[in-house]
Amino acid sequence: MRRLSVLALALASALGGLPAWAADAAAISPAAAAPVLVPDTLAQRLQPCMACHGAQGRASREGYLPRIAGKPAGYLYQQLLNLRDGRRQNATMARLLAQQSDAYLREMAEHFAALDLPHAAIPPSPAPAELLAQGQALATRGDASRQLPACAACHGTALTGTLPAVPGLLGLPRDYLIAQLGAWQTRQRHATAPDCMAQLAQRLSPADVGAVAAWLAAQPVPAQQHAAAALPGPAPMPCGSVDRPPR
């Protein structure tokens, strides 16, 4: 259908009226669409998060996307800042967070941290027993010969995280764990200096990464899934994201 611009219609009208075809078009043209009013509520703001991370932030244990429900608020807030400010690379998250204030991100972090929801069932693990044993040793005992502390030294004896800012490692997809360790190894992911995870990841071989990710992904989440109140002992190394979390 031929369309006249508003200026053309006004000009034609001023010169003595519209031709028949233009009058018909003008009569059936829809009115200008009313502006869409989006409610400024926390529930509305959280919709983009749940589109990827699942209902209420409890993503599946399969695939790539991590669960965010129940993570320590300090950790979630740090990661939102890191993603917004370029210390952690994810183009989609960077676009979503680019215009958000610190206060807005803290409110989102506190919402998801407060959720106490059941975890998805463990998917069958195709990993061989030897690989799982290697991963268990790294996660629970570390390797002193390579200056590799156990994951449990910071992430808690139960590996459910420690307050205020160390996340749990259970209930996460294997692919996600591998991707994050790889991002630290390739310097695509950064944290507040001194970046302890980047230092540790550099000491892991590809086989180590696959083993510890496979073992962690194969573990059930304990009934008491909350982060511990503090580290189980002295911190094995300086860690800026724990010692000096960003404001």
Kinemage of the C-alpha trace (Angstrom):
@kinemage 1
@onewidth
@group {chain A} dominant
@subgroup {mainchain}
@vectorlist {calphas} color= white
{ca met a 1} P 0.000 0.000 0.000
{ca arg a 2} L 1.209 3.500 -0.807
{ca arg a 3} L 1.792 5.661 2.251
{ca leu a 4} L 1.950 9.425 2.615
{ca ser a 5} L 4.135 11.086 5.153
{ca val a 6} L 2.467 13.321 7.725
{ca leu a 7} L 3.961 16.347 5.958
{ca ala a 8} L 2.608 15.222 2.557
{ca leu a 9} L -0.858 14.597 3.946
{ca ala a 10} L -0.931 18.020 5.575
{ca leu a 11} L 0.254 19.691 2.369
{ca ala a 12} L -2.327 17.861 0.243
{ca ser a 13} L -5.087 18.821 2.631
{ca ala a 14} L -4.050 22.469 2.525
{ca leu a 15} L -4.123 22.462 -1.277
{ca gly a 16} L -7.709 21.341 -1.509
{ca gly a 17} L -8.105 17.915 -0.134
{ca leu a 18} L -6.654 14.432 -0.507
{ca pro a 19} L -6.956 12.191 -3.522
{ca ala a 20} L -9.315 9.290 -2.980
{ca trp a 21} L -6.591 6.667 -2.566
{ca ala a 22} L -4.787 8.818 0.008
{ca ala a 23} L -7.960 9.494 1.943
{ca asp a 24} L -8.650 5.783 2.111
{ca ala a 25} L -5.113 5.067 3.295
{ca ala a 26} L -5.311 7.750 5.936
{ca ala a 27} L -8.623 6.404 7.162
{ca ile a 28} L -7.311 2.894 7.754
{ca ser a 29} L -3.836 3.791 9.040
{ca pro a 30} L -3.442 2.707 12.682
{ca ala a 31} L -3.034 5.404 15.227
{ca ala a 32} L 0.425 5.986 16.623
{ca ala a 33} L 1.247 3.153 19.015
{ca ala a 34} L 0.911 4.063 22.660
{ca pro a 35} L 4.217 3.973 24.559
{ca val a 36} L 4.887 0.732 26.393
{ca leu a 37} L 5.071 1.353 30.119
{ca val a 38} L 7.446 -1.042 31.863
{ca pro a 39} L 6.924 -1.238 35.632
{ca asp a 40} L 9.974 -0.172 37.606
{ca thr a 41} L 9.984 -3.136 39.979
{ca leu a 42} L 12.656 -5.572 41.035
{ca ala a 43} L 10.652 -8.451 39.567
{ca gln a 44} L 10.624 -6.743 36.169
{ca arg a 45} L 14.346 -5.969 36.319
{ca leu a 46} L 15.174 -9.595 37.081
{ca gln a 47} L 13.450 -10.964 33.964
{ca pro a 48} L 16.593 -10.792 31.754
{ca cys a 49} L 18.574 -12.694 34.409
{ca met a 50} L 16.095 -15.547 34.545
{ca ala a 51} L 15.802 -15.764 30.770
{ca cys a 52} L 19.263 -17.366 30.758
{ca his a 53} L 19.913 -18.504 34.337
{ca gly a 54} L 16.561 -20.208 34.685
{ca ala a 55} L 13.525 -19.659 36.874
{ca gln a 56} L 14.620 -17.836 40.030
{ca gly a 57} L 18.252 -18.210 38.986
{ca arg a 58} L 18.490 -21.975 39.499
{ca ala a 59} L 19.924 -23.051 36.157
{ca ser a 60} L 20.227 -26.690 35.134
{ca arg a 61} L 23.340 -28.684 36.043
{ca glu a 62} L 23.776 -29.489 32.366
{ca gly a 63} L 25.085 -27.139 29.714
{ca tyr a 64} L 26.971 -23.938 30.342
{ca leu a 65} L 24.964 -21.383 32.313
{ca pro a 66} L 25.629 -21.278 36.068
{ca arg a 67} L 23.177 -21.283 38.936
{ca ile a 68} L 23.130 -17.946 40.732
{ca ala a 69} L 20.445 -18.610 43.346
{ca gly a 70} L 21.912 -18.880 46.830
{ca lys a 71} L 25.416 -17.680 45.939
{ca pro a 72} L 26.929 -15.254 48.488
{ca ala a 73} L 25.726 -11.714 47.852
{ca gly a 74} L 29.294 -10.389 47.995
{ca tyr a 75} L 30.363 -12.788 45.259
{ca leu a 76} L 27.403 -12.046 42.989
{ca tyr a 77} L 27.918 -8.316 43.422
{ca gln a 78} L 31.616 -8.612 42.550
{ca gln a 79} L 30.847 -10.577 39.409
{ca leu a 80} L 28.225 -8.105 38.238
{ca leu a 81} L 30.758 -5.312 38.682
{ca asn a 82} L 33.457 -7.352 36.928
{ca leu a 83} L 31.171 -8.108 33.987
{ca arg a 84} L 30.012 -4.516 33.700
{ca asp a 85} L 33.512 -3.052 34.011
{ca gly a 86} L 35.330 -5.488 31.701
{ca arg a 87} L 37.333 -7.558 34.162
{ca arg a 88} L 35.270 -10.561 33.153
{ca gln a 89} L 34.432 -11.062 29.474
{ca asn a 90} L 30.874 -11.791 28.406
{ca ala a 91} L 29.423 -9.600 25.669
{ca thr a 92} L 25.781 -10.328 26.496
{ca met a 93} L 26.190 -9.599 30.198
{ca ala a 94} L 28.248 -6.489 29.466
{ca arg a 95} L 25.436 -5.066 27.311
{ca leu a 96} L 22.797 -5.816 29.928
{ca leu a 97} L 24.809 -4.234 32.740
{ca ala a 98} L 26.438 -1.311 30.933
{ca gln a 99} L 24.058 1.351 32.259
{ca gln a 100} L 23.348 -0.123 35.681
{ca ser a 101} L 24.460 1.589 38.885
{ca asp a 102} L 26.332 -0.066 41.726
{ca ala a 103} L 23.252 0.209 43.941
{ca tyr a 104} L 21.092 -1.472 41.290
{ca leu a 105} L 23.568 -4.362 40.953
{ca arg a 106} L 23.836 -4.803 44.714
{ca glu a 107} L 20.047 -5.058 44.977
{ca met a 108} L 20.021 -7.770 42.320
{ca ala a 109} L 22.848 -9.669 44.031
{ca glu a 110} L 21.104 -9.577 47.394
{ca his a 111} L 17.875 -10.858 45.851
{ca phe a 112} L 19.448 -13.944 44.283
{ca ala a 113} L 21.649 -14.599 47.326
{ca ala a 114} L 18.574 -14.796 49.540
{ca leu a 115} L 16.936 -17.564 47.487
{ca asp a 116} L 16.946 -20.960 49.194
{ca leu a 117} L 15.905 -23.397 46.487
{ca pro a 118} L 16.488 -27.102 45.814
{ca his a 119} L 19.194 -28.090 43.353
{ca ala a 120} L 18.638 -30.013 40.158
{ca ala a 121} L 19.424 -33.716 40.124
{ca ile a 122} L 22.934 -34.800 39.155
{ca pro a 123} L 23.167 -35.835 35.494
{ca pro a 124} L 24.953 -39.143 34.826
{ca ser a 125} L 28.736 -38.697 34.729
{ca pro a 126} L 30.574 -40.323 31.806
{ca ala a 127} L 33.978 -39.579 33.357
{ca pro a 128} L 36.267 -42.549 34.126
{ca ala a 129} L 36.997 -43.384 37.756
{ca glu a 130} L 40.693 -42.427 37.444
{ca leu a 131} L 39.799 -38.944 36.253
{ca leu a 132} L 37.300 -38.454 39.066
{ca ala a 133} L 39.876 -39.596 41.620
{ca gln a 134} L 42.372 -37.058 40.280
{ca gly a 135} L 39.747 -34.322 40.520
{ca gln a 136} L 38.796 -35.290 44.051
{ca ala a 137} L 42.426 -35.149 45.168
{ca leu a 138} L 42.863 -31.636 43.777
{ca ala a 139} L 39.575 -30.385 45.205
{ca thr a 140} L 39.995 -31.801 48.696
{ca arg a 141} L 43.773 -32.039 49.229
{ca gly a 142} L 45.470 -29.927 46.562
{ca asp a 143} L 49.037 -30.538 45.426
{ca ala a 144} L 51.705 -29.006 47.653
{ca ser a 145} L 54.465 -29.865 45.167
{ca arg a 146} L 52.935 -27.370 42.721
{ca gln a 147} L 51.756 -24.882 45.349
{ca leu a 148} L 48.161 -25.779 44.623
{ca pro a 149} L 45.957 -25.479 47.710
{ca ala a 150} L 42.807 -27.547 47.848
{ca cys a 151} L 39.637 -25.946 46.495
{ca ala a 152} L 38.170 -26.615 49.942
{ca ala a 153} L 40.719 -24.294 51.569
{ca cys a 154} L 38.798 -21.282 50.250
{ca his a 155} L 35.467 -22.627 49.012
{ca gly a 156} L 34.747 -24.372 52.302
{ca thr a 157} L 35.032 -27.928 53.565
{ca ala a 158} L 31.652 -28.744 52.025
{ca leu a 159} L 32.564 -26.746 48.862
{ca thr a 160} L 29.398 -24.678 49.276
{ca gly a 161} L 31.317 -21.384 49.529
{ca thr a 162} L 32.312 -19.078 52.373
{ca leu a 163} L 31.066 -15.653 53.323
{ca pro a 164} L 31.253 -12.918 52.319
{ca ala a 165} L 32.424 -13.489 48.738
{ca val a 166} L 33.642 -17.030 47.939
{ca pro a 167} L 31.142 -19.005 45.820
{ca gly a 168} L 30.128 -22.628 46.140
{ca leu a 169} L 31.449 -25.032 43.521
{ca leu a 170} L 28.781 -27.729 43.668
{ca gly a 171} L 25.675 -27.806 41.522
{ca leu a 172} L 27.468 -26.180 38.571
{ca pro a 173} L 27.772 -27.599 35.053
{ca arg a 174} L 31.066 -29.243 34.107
{ca asp a 175} L 31.333 -27.117 30.956
{ca tyr a 176} L 30.902 -23.927 32.950
{ca leu a 177} L 33.654 -24.898 35.427
{ca ile a 178} L 36.054 -25.744 32.597
{ca ala a 179} L 35.255 -22.475 30.813
{ca gln a 180} L 35.947 -20.350 33.889
{ca leu a 181} L 39.253 -22.026 34.718
{ca gly a 182} L 40.214 -21.631 31.070
{ca ala a 183} L 39.250 -17.948 31.157
{ca trp a 184} L 41.626 -17.367 34.068
{ca gln a 185} L 44.371 -19.290 32.300
{ca thr a 186} L 44.015 -17.189 29.149
{ca arg a 187} L 43.555 -13.936 31.116
{ca gln a 188} L 40.046 -13.427 29.797
{ca arg a 189} L 38.772 -13.263 33.361
{ca his a 190} L 40.189 -11.053 36.104
{ca ala a 191} L 39.379 -10.271 39.708
{ca thr a 192} L 40.532 -7.725 42.256
{ca ala a 193} L 44.317 -7.930 42.673
{ca pro a 194} L 45.982 -10.024 43.861
{ca asp a 195} L 44.022 -12.328 41.577
{ca cys a 196} L 44.466 -15.625 43.394
{ca met a 197} L 42.326 -17.683 41.021
{ca ala a 198} L 44.319 -16.522 38.013
{ca gln a 199} L 47.527 -17.558 39.770
{ca leu a 200} L 46.133 -20.972 40.678
{ca ala a 201} L 44.682 -21.607 37.233
{ca gln a 202} L 48.100 -21.018 35.653
{ca arg a 203} L 49.421 -23.978 37.657
{ca leu a 204} L 46.764 -26.374 36.380
{ca ser a 205} L 47.317 -28.593 33.361
{ca pro a 206} L 44.484 -29.237 30.871
{ca ala a 207} L 44.096 -32.682 32.470
{ca asp a 208} L 43.822 -31.079 35.923
{ca val a 209} L 41.092 -28.724 34.713
{ca gly a 210} L 39.075 -31.550 33.179
{ca ala a 211} L 39.475 -33.738 36.257
{ca val a 212} L 38.495 -31.216 38.903
{ca ala a 213} L 35.549 -29.951 36.820
{ca ala a 214} L 34.290 -33.494 36.226
{ca trp a 215} L 34.516 -34.401 39.915
{ca leu a 216} L 32.871 -31.213 41.164
{ca ala a 217} L 30.012 -31.530 38.656
{ca ala a 218} L 29.407 -35.136 39.754
{ca gln a 219} L 28.953 -34.288 43.453
{ca pro a 220} L 25.580 -33.972 45.178
{ca val a 221} L 24.816 -30.701 46.902
{ca pro a 222} L 24.516 -31.301 50.663
{ca ala a 223} L 21.252 -30.639 52.460
{ca gln a 224} L 22.946 -27.737 54.217
{ca gln a 225} L 23.848 -25.930 51.039
{ca his a 226} L 24.570 -22.490 52.473
{ca ala a 227} L 27.979 -20.841 52.435
{ca ala a 228} L 30.070 -21.276 55.579
{ca ala a 229} L 30.510 -18.266 57.841
{ca ala a 230} L 34.294 -18.152 57.311
{ca leu a 231} L 37.225 -19.951 55.710
{ca pro a 232} L 37.995 -23.328 57.308
{ca gly a 233} L 41.487 -22.084 58.220
{ca pro a 234} L 44.052 -19.440 57.302
{ca ala a 235} L 43.822 -18.328 53.684
{ca pro a 236} L 46.384 -20.272 51.643
{ca met a 237} L 47.397 -17.154 49.688
{ca pro a 238} L 46.496 -13.464 49.366
{ca cys a 239} L 43.275 -12.987 47.441
{ca gly a 240} L 41.994 -9.527 46.584
{ca ser a 241} L 38.400 -10.531 45.933
{ca val a 242} L 38.197 -11.889 49.489
{ca asp a 243} L 40.475 -9.455 51.355
{ca arg a 244} L 39.405 -6.289 49.568
{ca pro a 245} L 36.099 -6.839 47.748
{ca pro a 246} L 35.072 -3.886 45.541
{ca arg a 247} L 32.644 -1.383 47.003
